[in-house]
């Protein structure tokens, strides 16, 4: 096994997802099969190979720091599950 | 009159010659939707009223003697991951079931500027994760060639709509084959342009370094027309390429004399349907008879591309999909505190495949595994890209099958994610390398369409169009219309 139920439960927490015991087992089996398949990557010699995160030879693309029109506040808030006084509203973040 | 069976270029002629009106044409396609949509299920959202309004505006322009673009008044479909101002954009996910974008994607703006008519937002695998459209959280789409089979995916609704006559053209998006594979399964032309050729602004992100928008059409001529409409630099997408856009219709030339074709032997490996292989080989013979030269080549890192992709795409997805947290848009489930709200919202409204990829990506990026999986995959990506760079030093195009088989039965692979992933084996390396590729019809096996994949160097779309057009003009695979047969 490449991955255990406990590993999957840890990853679920990082991913902000919850699973039932049964789902956790199914996911563990499926992720294990995929990671097993990915083992083939270890057959490749990547010494002195640079990683490619992106195919284009682009570095930071800059524009002038000038104010320009943007989405109106009410439009930006138009899909908010909850809002108040022009802000997105969320449950309590801090104790006390 | 079955106007829905014509191509955009043919319909444009009928519109400018006033043989038909844009309103008649849109009504004809809407009537076709009435007749077949229950069997095919291409659309998540239909936009009938705005389509008729767009058509009417085109009729006014024609009556005033104004010039109109080729797509003006011609009904098409957009994959439901492209933002449309005021029209629900769901990505086939419950988490975005109520999301109404306050702006248009750049491709949508461009199409509107040309007066293209949009009849609906097409079904897809949730967040473009899948190869069959069975991962839609709403319903599966059926392949118009045989309703018991999948249309491919993730742009399966776009492809099915065009194949069934519910749209004349469509846009899809392609991260690992999601335009080319459904085009192949549905007997259509589907192109993934060079990474950066088409703006991604307003395309809901799956794996940002791989995603690209492109056309799904009935023939190569329409492919060139749609490309003309959507390509080009966009300051709103910092990864779009700042280069001029040629008129792709100038490449609709029936001549490939001297074209150098490479056939990578690694793409003809085990698991391929012998009838698919036979069709590809026959296509090569034909291209040679038409004046091309071919040689067998080796692209030694092909076998690692799929594994690299299934580390990199989920890694990027795990980051991109962190935004579905119930805060600024989409659905929310209340929780005892904010983390509880995140967990409940995401667990309730994201589908199994999406969760699987978020988990896989989070794992590949997590401390202790980052170097072994993610970094390793990025280095393998370099090697895959170098295989293409090297091949294109001496070649004009690389030709492979688009998929190892024709469309499979609905439900056949849903319990085996890995078997589903293997359908992308021929298309994924192209995304990793960022090069353009097109799938065109090249035959049938048991009545189901087979796709030929033609790959070119970066910004080589003109070579793709010329090669694809020449093949098409010397065959009639694209002329048959899907029979809507089989048992749903």
Interface residues (C-beta under 8 A of the other chain):
Chain A: X3 X7 X8 X11 X12 X14 X15 X16 X17 X18 X19 X27 X30 X31 X33 X34 X35 X37 X38 X39 X40 X41 X42 X43 X44 X46 X49 X50 X51 X52 X53 X54 X55 X56 X58 X61 X63 X71 X75 X76 X78 X79 X80 X81 X82 X88 X90 X91 X92 X93
Chain B: X98 X99 X100 X102 X103 X195 X196 X209 X235 X238 X239 X241 X301 X303 X304 X306 X307 X308 X310 X311 X318 X322 X325 X326 X327 X328 X329 X330 X331 X332 X334 X335 X336 X337 X338 X339 X340 X341 X342 X343 X344 X346 X347 X350 X355 X356 X358 X359 X360 X362 X363 X366 X373 X375 X376 X377 X378 X379 X380 X381 X382 X383 X385 X417 X418 X421 X433 X434 X458
